[in-house]
Amino acid sequence: MIKSMTGYGKAEAMLATGKITVEVRSLNGKTADISIKTSMLPKDKEMIVRHKIATELTRGNIDFFVTFEPNAADSAKKINMDLAMEYYHQIEEFGSRIGAMNLWMHNPNDLLAMIMRMPEVMDVKKQDVITDENWPAVEACIDEALANINAFRSQEGKVLYKDVTEKVSRILALSEQVETYEKERVDTVREKILSRFAELKTEPDQSRLEQEMIFYIEKLDINEEKVRLRQHCRYFLETIDKEPYPGKKLGFIAQEMGREINTTGSKANHTEIQKLVVMMKDELEKIKEQSLNIL
């Protein structure tokens, strides 16, 4: 069964320092365009993750996210006492030199607030979230997220399959309807030619007239187009059933279907056939749009 390139997968894992969440989102694309949207992934693990994503998802515009929610005890900010005291001593020395220290001593809260706003006084000591020790748990979380997005893609693929195959069958049915107007179309062409002679009040050479009519009607013949269109439609259905990743090929087949439908329209010379051609074009455009999203 085919897969859609559109999907979303999410997984979570509890580490010793908190909860890590992995999310993967994909949209349709010509190749595997992978964006790692996190700074937590160690450089030595990035190629491993890219390989996993490319292997599992094959193709699409893919965004990979990692977020981390630390434990309450680890997330609390701590005062860097040594740094705060260093700032205080420097402020004290500066205040003594300009004679303003007494003013600050009368407003200790202002001085304290000033020190607390100094760089890194309230900074948390940063630690690597993903380490060699917890990598197996993180890797399992990534695998689970990829499995979830694949399940999503498969579900979407079922919807796509039903939609495009029904539209191809609809084109086949419309192509069959063209035949009901074939005799009427030839008779109409013959009548137009004869009526033109009647308007000119001339009597044509019957033998030459028949030859010219045959030549003219052969130029408008659409049997080959109908045969090729049906072959393309059947090839489309065969490809979508048998190939694991048929998206690109289906797009090429749809282009060939379009050529035959357009040629049929240009040769139609009949109102009802033109209406059928318009309906086939409408179905084909929808097939092309959906094929872009088939993996």
Backbone torsions as a table, in degrees:
resi	resn	phi	psi	omega
1	MET	NA	140.0	-178.3
2	ILE	-68.8	162.4	175.7
3	LYS	-121.7	150.4	172.1
4	SER	-83.2	154.8	173.5
5	MET	-85.9	-12.4	177.5
6	THR	-86.2	130.5	-179.9
7	GLY	-171.1	168.4	178.4
8	TYR	-148.7	134.0	177.6
9	GLY	-138.7	144.4	-177.3
10	LYS	-142.2	145.3	175.7
11	ALA	-151.6	153.6	-179.0
12	GLU	-129.6	152.7	177.1
13	ALA	-146.5	141.2	177.4
14	MET	-92.8	121.8	174.9
15	LEU	-102.9	174.1	-179.2
16	ALA	-63.7	-29.9	-176.3
17	THR	-98.2	-7.4	179.6
18	GLY	157.6	-165.2	-176.4
19	LYS	-103.5	130.4	176.9
20	ILE	-107.7	138.9	-179.6
21	THR	-124.1	129.3	178.2
22	VAL	-113.1	128.8	177.4
23	GLU	-127.9	140.1	178.0
24	VAL	-129.9	128.9	179.9
25	ARG	-128.6	138.7	-179.8
26	SER	-137.6	147.2	173.5
27	LEU	-128.9	170.4	-176.3
28	ASN	-68.5	145.9	179.6
29	GLY	-162.7	161.5	-176.8
30	LYS	-75.8	-29.9	-179.9
31	THR	-133.3	-174.3	175.4
32	ALA	-87.5	94.1	179.4
33	ASP	-99.6	99.5	-171.0
34	ILE	-103.7	127.0	176.7
35	SER	-115.8	117.4	176.6
36	ILE	-88.9	104.5	-174.2
37	LYS	-101.8	61.0	176.4
38	THR	-158.5	148.5	176.0
39	SER	-102.4	-1.0	-177.0
40	MET	-81.8	-19.3	-176.5
41	LEU	-76.9	120.6	178.6
42	PRO	-60.0	147.7	-177.6
43	LYS	-58.5	-36.3	-178.0
44	ASP	-73.4	-11.5	178.7
45	LYS	-100.8	-14.3	-173.9
46	GLU	-62.3	-43.3	-179.7
47	MET	-65.1	-35.7	177.2
48	ILE	-61.8	-44.9	-178.7
49	VAL	-66.7	-43.0	179.0
50	ARG	-60.5	-41.2	179.2
51	HIS	-64.2	-42.0	178.6
52	LYS	-60.0	-47.2	-177.8
53	ILE	-63.2	-47.4	-178.8
54	ALA	-62.8	-38.4	-179.6
55	THR	-68.9	-43.3	-175.1
56	GLU	-78.2	-38.7	-172.1
57	LEU	-104.0	-15.2	171.9
58	THR	67.0	-55.4	-172.1
59	ARG	-153.0	152.4	177.1
60	GLY	132.5	165.7	170.9
61	ASN	-85.6	107.0	-167.7
62	ILE	-115.5	127.6	175.6
63	ASP	-110.8	131.9	-177.9
64	PHE	-118.4	122.9	-177.1
65	PHE	-119.7	143.3	170.6
66	VAL	-131.9	125.6	175.2
67	THR	-123.6	156.7	-175.4
68	PHE	-136.7	133.1	177.5
69	GLU	-117.7	104.5	-174.8
70	PRO	-70.0	158.5	173.4
71	ASN	-62.1	153.7	-176.5
72	ALA	-56.5	-42.4	-177.5
73	ALA	-66.6	-35.2	-178.2
74	ASP	-79.9	-23.4	-175.7
75	SER	-85.8	-15.1	-178.8
76	ALA	-67.4	132.4	179.0
77	LYS	-77.6	145.7	-179.4
78	LYS	-121.1	146.9	179.2
79	ILE	-78.9	131.0	175.6
80	ASN	-83.4	92.7	-172.7
81	MET	-59.4	-46.0	-177.2
82	ASP	-60.8	-42.9	-179.3
83	LEU	-68.9	-39.4	179.3
84	ALA	-62.5	-41.6	179.6
85	MET	-66.9	-36.5	178.4
86	GLU	-63.2	-43.0	176.6
87	TYR	-61.9	-40.2	-178.0
88	TYR	-62.5	-44.4	-178.5
89	HIS	-64.7	-38.7	178.9
90	GLN	-67.3	-40.4	178.0
91	ILE	-65.5	-39.6	179.6
92	GLU	-61.8	-44.0	179.9
93	GLU	-66.2	-42.2	179.7
94	PHE	-64.4	-42.0	179.7
95	GLY	-63.5	-37.5	179.2
96	SER	-64.8	-38.1	-177.5
97	ARG	-69.2	-33.7	-178.4
98	ILE	-101.8	2.2	177.2
99	GLY	71.9	30.9	-177.7
100	ALA	-115.0	2.3	-175.7
101	MET	-65.0	-37.3	179.2
102	ASN	-60.7	-36.6	178.3
103	LEU	-62.5	-42.8	179.8
104	TRP	-68.9	-35.1	-178.9
105	MET	-67.4	-26.3	175.3
106	HIS	-77.2	-14.9	178.5
107	ASN	-129.0	66.7	-174.9
108	PRO	-62.2	-29.9	-179.9
109	ASN	-64.5	-37.3	178.0
110	ASP	-66.0	-41.0	179.1
111	LEU	-64.6	-42.1	179.1
112	LEU	-63.2	-44.0	180.0
113	ALA	-62.1	-38.4	179.4
114	MET	-63.1	-44.6	-178.7
115	ILE	-66.5	-39.8	-178.0
116	MET	-66.6	-22.0	179.0
117	ARG	-87.3	-6.0	179.9
118	MET	-65.4	148.6	-177.6
119	PRO	-54.2	131.3	170.9
120	GLU	70.7	3.1	176.0
121	VAL	-63.1	-39.8	179.4
122	MET	-106.6	22.3	-177.9
123	ASP	-78.2	139.6	174.8
124	VAL	-82.0	140.9	175.5
125	LYS	-67.7	115.7	-174.9
126	LYS	-77.0	137.1	178.5
127	GLN	-128.5	150.9	176.3
128	ASP	-67.4	127.6	179.4
129	VAL	-73.1	-47.1	-178.1
130	ILE	-99.8	118.6	-178.7
131	THR	-123.5	172.5	177.3
132	ASP	-62.3	-31.2	-178.2
133	GLU	-69.8	-41.3	-176.8
134	ASN	-98.8	3.3	-178.9
135	TRP	-57.1	-41.4	178.0
136	PRO	-55.4	-40.0	178.8
137	ALA	-68.7	-39.5	178.7
138	VAL	-67.1	-42.3	180.0
139	GLU	-62.5	-41.1	177.2
140	ALA	-62.8	-36.6	178.0
141	CYS	-65.5	-42.5	177.7
142	ILE	-62.4	-44.2	179.1
143	ASP	-60.9	-39.6	179.7
144	GLU	-66.1	-41.9	178.5
145	ALA	-62.8	-40.3	178.2
146	LEU	-67.4	-37.3	176.3
147	ALA	-64.3	-37.8	-179.7
148	ASN	-68.7	-40.1	179.0
149	ILE	-69.9	-32.8	176.3
150	ASN	-65.7	-38.8	176.9
151	ALA	-64.0	-40.3	177.5
152	PHE	-61.8	-45.9	-179.1
153	ARG	-62.6	-37.9	179.2
154	SER	-65.4	-41.5	178.7
155	GLN	-63.5	-43.9	177.6
156	GLU	-65.3	-33.5	179.7
157	GLY	-62.8	-35.7	177.9
158	LYS	-62.0	-40.8	179.3
159	VAL	-66.4	-44.2	178.8
160	LEU	-61.3	-43.8	-178.9
161	TYR	-58.4	-49.2	-179.2
162	LYS	-60.3	-41.6	-176.0
163	ASP	-67.1	-51.7	-174.3
164	VAL	-72.0	-36.3	179.6
165	THR	-67.3	-36.0	176.2
166	GLU	-64.5	-37.7	-179.8
167	LYS	-70.7	-37.8	176.5
168	VAL	-64.8	-42.1	177.5
169	SER	-62.6	-35.1	177.6
170	ARG	-65.2	-40.5	177.6
171	ILE	-64.1	-41.5	176.9
172	LEU	-59.9	-42.6	179.8
173	ALA	-65.3	-41.1	178.4
174	LEU	-65.9	-36.7	177.4
175	SER	-63.0	-38.1	177.3
176	GLU	-63.6	-35.2	-178.9
177	GLN	-67.7	-25.1	179.1
178	VAL	-57.6	-37.2	-177.0
179	GLU	-60.6	-28.7	-177.6
180	THR	-66.5	-17.6	-178.7
181	TYR	-107.1	6.3	-175.4
182	GLU	-64.2	-51.5	-178.4
183	LYS	-64.3	-42.4	179.8
184	GLU	-61.2	-37.9	-179.0
185	ARG	-65.8	-44.6	179.5
186	VAL	-63.9	-43.6	179.1
187	ASP	-62.5	-37.6	179.7
188	THR	-65.3	-41.8	177.9
189	VAL	-62.0	-44.1	179.6
190	ARG	-61.6	-44.3	-178.7
191	GLU	-64.5	-37.7	179.3
192	LYS	-63.3	-41.6	-179.0
193	ILE	-66.8	-45.2	-179.5
194	LEU	-65.5	-38.9	179.7
195	SER	-66.0	-30.8	177.9
196	ARG	-66.5	-40.8	176.3
197	PHE	-64.0	-38.8	179.4
198	ALA	-63.1	-39.3	178.2
199	GLU	-64.2	-36.8	179.8
200	LEU	-81.2	-9.1	179.1
201	LYS	56.9	47.1	176.7
202	THR	-125.6	153.8	179.4
203	GLU	-107.0	111.6	-176.6
204	PRO	-77.5	160.5	172.8
205	ASP	-73.6	117.8	-172.2
206	GLN	-61.3	-40.2	-179.8
207	SER	-63.8	-47.5	179.4
208	ARG	-65.3	-37.6	-179.3
209	LEU	-61.6	-44.0	-179.7
210	GLU	-63.6	-40.0	178.4
211	GLN	-62.1	-45.3	-179.3
212	GLU	-66.6	-37.3	178.5
213	MET	-64.7	-43.3	179.6
214	ILE	-61.2	-44.4	179.7
215	PHE	-61.7	-44.1	-178.0
216	TYR	-67.4	-42.6	-178.9
217	ILE	-68.3	-34.7	176.9
218	GLU	-64.3	-34.7	177.7
219	LYS	-64.9	-28.2	-179.9
220	LEU	-94.9	2.4	-177.8
221	ASP	-66.2	132.9	-177.8
222	ILE	-119.1	17.1	-179.8
223	ASN	-62.5	-42.8	-179.7
224	GLU	-63.1	-40.8	179.1
225	GLU	-63.3	-41.0	179.6
226	LYS	-65.3	-42.4	-179.5
227	VAL	-63.6	-46.9	-178.7
228	ARG	-66.2	-37.7	178.8
229	LEU	-61.9	-42.8	178.8
230	ARG	-65.5	-38.7	177.9
231	GLN	-62.6	-43.4	179.2
232	HIS	-64.0	-40.4	179.7
233	CYS	-63.2	-43.2	179.8
234	ARG	-68.1	-36.3	177.8
235	TYR	-66.4	-37.4	176.6
236	PHE	-59.5	-48.9	-178.9
237	LEU	-66.0	-36.8	178.5
238	GLU	-67.3	-42.0	-179.0
239	THR	-65.6	-44.5	-177.2
240	ILE	-67.2	-23.6	179.8
241	ASP	-85.7	-31.4	-168.7
242	LYS	-105.2	-26.2	-175.1
243	GLU	-96.7	140.9	-176.6
244	PRO	-70.3	-37.3	-179.8
245	TYR	-129.7	77.8	-171.5
246	PRO	-90.2	1.5	-169.3
247	GLY	-50.7	-53.0	-177.7
248	LYS	-62.7	-44.1	-178.1
249	LYS	-64.5	-38.5	178.9
250	LEU	-61.5	-35.7	177.0
251	GLY	-63.0	-41.3	178.7
252	PHE	-66.6	-41.4	179.3
253	ILE	-63.5	-40.3	179.1
254	ALA	-61.7	-35.8	176.8
255	GLN	-62.8	-41.6	178.8
256	GLU	-66.3	-38.6	175.7
257	MET	-59.7	-41.0	-179.8
258	GLY	-62.6	-38.5	178.7
259	ARG	-60.1	-45.4	-178.6
260	GLU	-67.7	-38.5	178.7
261	ILE	-66.2	-42.1	179.4
262	ASN	-64.3	-41.5	179.2
263	THR	-65.7	-38.7	176.4
264	THR	-59.7	-42.6	179.7
265	GLY	-64.9	-40.4	-178.6
266	SER	-69.4	-25.2	180.0
267	LYS	-97.4	-8.6	-168.0
268	ALA	-55.7	-54.6	-179.5
269	ASN	54.5	34.4	-178.1
270	HIS	-155.5	131.7	-174.0
271	THR	-60.7	-46.9	-176.1
272	GLU	-68.2	-36.9	177.4
273	ILE	-66.6	-38.5	177.1
274	GLN	-60.8	-38.5	177.4
275	LYS	-63.1	-42.0	178.3
276	LEU	-64.4	-38.6	178.3
277	VAL	-62.5	-42.9	178.7
278	VAL	-61.1	-42.1	178.8
279	MET	-65.7	-38.6	177.8
280	MET	-65.8	-39.8	177.8
281	LYS	-62.7	-40.0	179.4
282	ASP	-62.0	-45.6	178.2
283	GLU	-64.0	-39.7	-177.5
284	LEU	-66.8	-39.4	178.7
285	GLU	-60.8	-39.7	177.9
286	LYS	-66.7	-37.9	177.5
287	ILE	-63.6	-42.9	178.8
288	LYS	-61.0	-43.8	179.7
289	GLU	-61.2	-45.0	-178.9
290	GLN	-70.5	-34.2	-179.5
291	SER	-63.1	-29.8	178.1
292	LEU	-61.3	-23.5	-177.1
293	ASN	-101.0	2.3	179.6
294	ILE	-89.8	128.3	-179.0
295	LEU	-66.8	NA	NA
